[in-house]
Amino acid sequence: MARSGERKLKKIECDEVLDQLSEYIDEETRAELCDAIREHLARCQDCQIKVDTVKKTIVLYQKNAVIELPVRVSAKLSAALAREYGNDPGRSD
């Protein structure tokens, strides 16, 4: 039972959080649902990671940020692309 002045929040599951994610991030969701989502995120690490990832992706996209890869990662990516697509720029498979 909720104490006076406290609202009892409806428990929501992961699929409901993911269904409402864009509205939650855009802060367009009803206050009651936002509260329920925040409560769910406080106890569900998997959903928290997904929400954080989406938020970070949006921030990077909005800032049109250029992300420099570490040299080692860049070299591995270049090697993988060369293996996949070959070294010949004129090649047309």
VEXLUMLO-749394 format. One record per residue: x, y, z of N, C-alpha, C in turn; residue in one letter. Coordinates in nm, 2 decimals, decimal comma. Atoms other than C-alpha are relative to their C-alpha. Layout:
REM VEXLUMLO-749394
NUFI      nx      ny      nz     cax     cay     caz      cx      cy      cz  minu
NUFI       X       Y       Z       X       Y       Z       X       Y       Z     A
...
This chain:
REM VEXLUMLO-749394
NUFI      nx      ny      nz     cax     cay     caz      cx      cy      cz  minu
NUFI    0,08   -0,12    0,00    0,00    0,00    0,00    0,09    0,12    0,00     M
NUFI   -0,08   -0,13    0,01    0,14    0,35   -0,09   -0,03    0,08    0,12     A
NUFI    0,01   -0,09   -0,11    0,20    0,59    0,19   -0,07    0,13   -0,06     R
NUFI    0,06   -0,12    0,05    0,02    0,92    0,18    0,10    0,09   -0,07     S
NUFI   -0,09   -0,08    0,08    0,17    1,15   -0,08    0,08   -0,08   -0,10     G
NUFI   -0,07    0,09    0,09    0,32    0,85   -0,27   -0,10   -0,06   -0,10     E
NUFI    0,08    0,07    0,10    0,18    0,72   -0,60    0,05   -0,14   -0,01     R
NUFI   -0,04    0,14    0,03    0,18    0,35   -0,66    0,02   -0,01   -0,15     K
NUFI   -0,04    0,01    0,14    0,36    0,29   -0,99   -0,04   -0,14   -0,05     L
NUFI    0,03    0,13    0,07    0,24    0,02   -1,23    0,14   -0,06   -0,04     K
NUFI   -0,12    0,06    0,04    0,52   -0,23   -1,28   -0,01   -0,03   -0,15     K
NUFI   -0,01    0,03    0,14    0,63   -0,26   -1,64    0,11   -0,09   -0,03     I
NUFI   -0,10    0,10    0,04    0,83   -0,52   -1,82    0,09    0,06   -0,11     E
NUFI   -0,09   -0,04    0,10    1,12   -0,49   -2,06   -0,06    0,03   -0,14     C
NUFI    0,06   -0,02    0,13    0,91   -0,52   -2,38   -0,08    0,13    0,00     D
NUFI    0,07   -0,13   -0,01    0,70   -0,22   -2,26    0,09    0,11    0,00     E
NUFI   -0,10   -0,11    0,00    1,01   -0,01   -2,19    0,05    0,02   -0,14     V
NUFI   -0,05   -0,02    0,14    1,14   -0,08   -2,54   -0,10    0,05   -0,10     L
NUFI    0,11   -0,05    0,08    0,80   -0,02   -2,70   -0,01    0,16    0,01     D
NUFI    0,02   -0,14   -0,03    0,79    0,33   -2,54    0,13    0,08    0,00     Q
NUFI   -0,13   -0,06   -0,02    1,16    0,41   -2,56    0,01    0,13   -0,07     L
NUFI   -0,02   -0,13    0,08    1,15    0,68   -2,83   -0,08    0,11    0,07     S
NUFI    0,08   -0,11   -0,07    0,87    0,87   -2,64    0,06    0,03    0,13     E
NUFI   -0,06   -0,03   -0,13    1,05    0,83   -2,31    0,13    0,09   -0,02     Y
NUFI   -0,12   -0,08    0,03    1,38    0,97   -2,46   -0,04    0,14   -0,05     I
NUFI    0,05   -0,13    0,04    1,19    1,25   -2,63   -0,08    0,08    0,10     D
NUFI    0,07   -0,06   -0,11    1,02    1,32   -2,30   -0,15    0,04   -0,05     E
NUFI    0,13   -0,03    0,05    0,68    1,31   -2,48   -0,10   -0,10    0,07     E
NUFI    0,09    0,10   -0,06    0,54    1,03   -2,26   -0,06    0,06    0,13     T
NUFI    0,07   -0,04   -0,12    0,29    1,08   -1,98    0,09   -0,02    0,12     R
NUFI   -0,09    0,00   -0,12    0,45    1,15   -1,64   -0,01   -0,14    0,07     A
NUFI    0,01    0,12   -0,07    0,31    0,83   -1,49    0,08   -0,11   -0,07     E
NUFI   -0,07    0,10    0,08    0,46    0,61   -1,77    0,15    0,03    0,02     L
NUFI   -0,15   -0,04   -0,02    0,80    0,80   -1,74    0,04   -0,05    0,14     C
NUFI   -0,04    0,04   -0,13    0,80    0,73   -1,37    0,01   -0,15    0,01     D
NUFI   -0,01    0,14    0,00    0,73    0,36   -1,43    0,12   -0,05   -0,08     A
NUFI   -0,12    0,04    0,07    1,00    0,34   -1,69    0,13    0,03    0,08     I
NUFI   -0,11   -0,03   -0,08    1,25    0,51   -1,46    0,02   -0,11    0,11     R
NUFI   -0,01    0,11   -0,11    1,16    0,26   -1,18    0,05   -0,13   -0,06     E
NUFI   -0,04    0,12    0,07    1,20   -0,03   -1,43    0,15    0,01   -0,02     H
NUFI   -0,14   -0,02    0,03    1,54    0,11   -1,54    0,09   -0,01    0,13     L
NUFI   -0,07    0,01   -0,12    1,65    0,13   -1,18    0,03   -0,14    0,05     A
NUFI   -0,01    0,14   -0,04    1,61   -0,25   -1,14    0,04   -0,09   -0,11     R
NUFI   -0,03    0,08    0,11    1,69   -0,37   -1,49    0,12    0,05   -0,08     C
NUFI   -0,13   -0,05    0,06    2,05   -0,33   -1,61   -0,01   -0,02   -0,15     Q
NUFI    0,00    0,02    0,15    1,98   -0,48   -1,96   -0,08    0,12   -0,07     D
NUFI    0,07   -0,11    0,06    1,72   -0,21   -2,03    0,07    0,13    0,02     C
NUFI   -0,08   -0,12   -0,02    1,94    0,06   -1,88    0,11    0,02   -0,10     Q
NUFI   -0,11    0,00    0,11    2,22   -0,03   -2,12   -0,06    0,03   -0,13     I
NUFI    0,06   -0,03    0,12    1,98   -0,02   -2,41   -0,04    0,15   -0,01     K
NUFI    0,04   -0,14    0,00    1,84    0,32   -2,31    0,13    0,09   -0,01     V
NUFI   -0,12   -0,08    0,00    2,19    0,46   -2,25    0,06    0,00   -0,14     D
NUFI   -0,06    0,01    0,13    2,31    0,33   -2,59   -0,08    0,08   -0,10     T
NUFI    0,09   -0,08    0,09    2,01    0,49   -2,77    0,03    0,14    0,02     V
NUFI   -0,02   -0,14   -0,03    2,06    0,82   -2,59    0,14    0,04   -0,06     K
NUFI   -0,13   -0,04    0,05    2,43    0,82   -2,68    0,01    0,01   -0,15     K
NUFI    0,01    0,00    0,15    2,36    0,74   -3,04   -0,07    0,12   -0,05     T
NUFI    0,07   -0,12    0,04    2,11    1,02   -3,06    0,09    0,13    0,02     I
NUFI   -0,09   -0,12   -0,02    2,36    1,27   -2,91    0,11    0,00   -0,10     V
NUFI   -0,10    0,00    0,10    2,63    1,16   -3,15   -0,05    0,04   -0,13     L
NUFI    0,06   -0,04    0,12    2,40    1,19   -3,44   -0,04    0,14   -0,01     Y
NUFI    0,04   -0,14    0,00    2,27    1,53   -3,34    0,12    0,09   -0,01     Q
NUFI   -0,12   -0,08    0,00    2,62    1,66   -3,29    0,08   -0,02   -0,13     K
NUFI   -0,07    0,03    0,12    2,73    1,51   -3,62    0,15   -0,02    0,03     N
NUFI   -0,14    0,02   -0,05    3,04    1,41   -3,43    0,08   -0,09   -0,08     A
NUFI   -0,09    0,08    0,07    3,34    1,27   -3,59    0,08   -0,08    0,11     V
NUFI   -0,07    0,08   -0,10    3,48    0,98   -3,39    0,12   -0,06   -0,06     I
NUFI   -0,13    0,06    0,05    3,84    0,89   -3,44    0,02   -0,14    0,07     E
NUFI   -0,03    0,14   -0,05    3,91    0,52   -3,41    0,14   -0,01    0,04     L
NUFI   -0,14    0,02   -0,04    4,22    0,41   -3,23    0,07   -0,06   -0,12     P
NUFI   -0,08    0,05    0,12    4,50    0,33   -3,48   -0,01   -0,15   -0,02     V
NUFI    0,01    0,14    0,00    4,48   -0,04   -3,39   -0,13   -0,05   -0,06     R
NUFI    0,13    0,04    0,04    4,11   -0,06   -3,45   -0,02    0,04   -0,15     V
NUFI    0,00   -0,04    0,13    4,14    0,14   -3,77    0,07   -0,09   -0,10     S
NUFI   -0,08    0,09    0,08    4,41   -0,09   -3,90   -0,07   -0,14   -0,02     A
NUFI    0,07    0,12    0,01    4,20   -0,40   -3,82   -0,12    0,01   -0,09     K
NUFI    0,12   -0,02    0,08    3,89   -0,25   -3,99    0,05    0,01   -0,15     L
NUFI   -0,05   -0,01    0,13    4,10   -0,16   -4,30    0,04   -0,14   -0,06     S
NUFI   -0,04    0,13    0,05    4,24   -0,51   -4,32   -0,12   -0,09   -0,02     A
NUFI    0,12    0,08    0,02    3,90   -0,67   -4,28   -0,07    0,04   -0,13     A
NUFI    0,06   -0,05    0,13    3,76   -0,45   -4,56    0,08   -0,04   -0,12     L
NUFI   -0,08    0,04    0,11    4,05   -0,53   -4,78   -0,02   -0,15   -0,03     A
NUFI    0,02    0,14    0,02    4,00   -0,90   -4,72   -0,14   -0,03   -0,07     R
NUFI    0,14    0,02    0,05    3,62   -0,87   -4,79   -0,01    0,05   -0,14     E
NUFI    0,02   -0,06    0,13    3,64   -0,65   -5,09    0,12    0,00   -0,09     Y
NUFI   -0,12    0,01    0,08    3,99   -0,71   -5,22    0,07    0,14    0,00     G
NUFI   -0,08   -0,12    0,00    4,27   -0,46   -5,27   -0,02    0,08   -0,13     N
NUFI    0,01   -0,06    0,13    4,19   -0,37   -5,63   -0,12    0,10    0,00     D
NUFI    0,12   -0,09    0,00    3,97   -0,05   -5,63   -0,08   -0,01   -0,13     P
NUFI    0,08    0,01    0,12    3,87   -0,12   -5,99   -0,08   -0,13   -0,01     G
NUFI    0,07    0,14    0,00    3,74   -0,47   -5,90   -0,15    0,02    0,00     R
NUFI    0,15    0,00    0,00    3,37   -0,53   -5,98   -0,05   -0,14    0,01     S
NUFI    0,05    0,14   -0,02    3,26   -0,86   -5,83   -0,15    0,00    0,00     D
